[in-house]
Amino acid sequence: MRVAALFLATLALFGAEIAKGEKKIESKLRDVARIQGVRGNQLLGYGMVVGLDGSGDKDQTKFTTQSLANLMSRQGLTVNPTTVKVKNVAAVMVTAELPPFARAGSRLDVTVSSTGDAKSLAGGTLLMTALQGPDGQTYAVAQGPLLVGGFSASAGGASVTKNHPTVGRVPDGGIIEREVGGDFNGRATLRYALMEEDFTTAIRVVHAINEELGEKLARPLDARTVELVIPKEFQGRAVELVARLENLGVQLQPKARVVVNEKTGTVILGADVRIGAVSIVQGGLSIMVSSTPQVSQPAALSQGKTVKVEKKEVSAKEEKPKTLTVEPGVSVGKLAEMLNSMEVGPRDIVAILQAIKDAGALQAELRVL
């Protein structure tokens, strides 16, 4: 309850500062929008980790033994998969992200995750693994020693595990073999995709770009997309144009939004949240059932048996309801003060806000995680 009181008091102070004077929020264009087509690509591969200290897959993991037999066969050795012991080997899935404009020969980090029943990948080495894109083409090859940020140990029936010992990384373990084609400088238009859809922000982005270039070359396509026709002086030099525009200041319009997490009881209230006229009544009924063990002793010479019985008691306690009336247009700071005076915890705030939203008195977007 003390933590909840401090949390709400902080919100109250925040709301009071907002009430003194609304501050304009300005951000760079590069932080508000992304250029369409400039993104990474996911890569995936299946590989083997060797050199484990008895913490690899067990013999029951059939695909590991088969993979090891196939690997040995490619090296010129013929082995029977049924006789292979794989406790020092683990089958893994290797994932990575191919960054935009990546060139052949560049390196990237890869993540290695166990797919079998290995206990730990610590100390292992990833063997050469082809990483493929959604089109089935190989874009990178990964190999190298793993860095695992956890451990697992067991002895005498007891075990200790820290973090995730079955997941590791190979820094700079991937080498790019194939490039993603594309001529960025040859573009005739650029499209900026806003992080969040908002008509006002889209118009402000258009105004900032046109004012910087001195021409009306940018136009909004919708609440999230802005299209820019590349000026004649920047044709063939789109990189220079993007570098000039990415530092433009764009005034943001914060949304009235309330984010709540029912699992943890966390509540985040935006400064522009307004509450309509509403009355809040909070109360609770606590029911407690207790059980006291007793012994039933038979009378002398009755040939009865001594048995254990349970004496159960049920009690109910109803808390005094707490009533609060909220005037129209109350800000987040005032709401925090009122809820704090009622000694309402974060989990109760979640239920109250959901009820206020259903009643039509919460003038904000309610997002429940």
Secondary structure, DSSP 8 states (H G I E B T S, - for coil): -HHHHHHHHHHHHHHHHHHH----EEEEHHHHEEETT---EEEEEEEEEE--SS-S--TT-HHHHHHHHHHHHHTT----GGG---TTEEEEEEEEEE-TT--TT-EEEEEEEE-SS-S--TT-EEEEEEEE-TTS-EEEEEEEE-B-S-EEEEETTEEEEES-TTEEEEEEEEEE-S-----STT-SEEEEEESS--HHHHHHHHHHHHHHHTS--EEESSSSEEEEE--GGGTT-HHHHHHHHTT-EEEE----EEEEETTTTEEEE-TT-EE-SEEEEE--EEEEEEEEEEEE---TTS----EEEEEEEEEEEE---EEEEE-TTB-HHHHHHHHHHTT--HHHHHHHHHHHHHTT-EESEEEE-
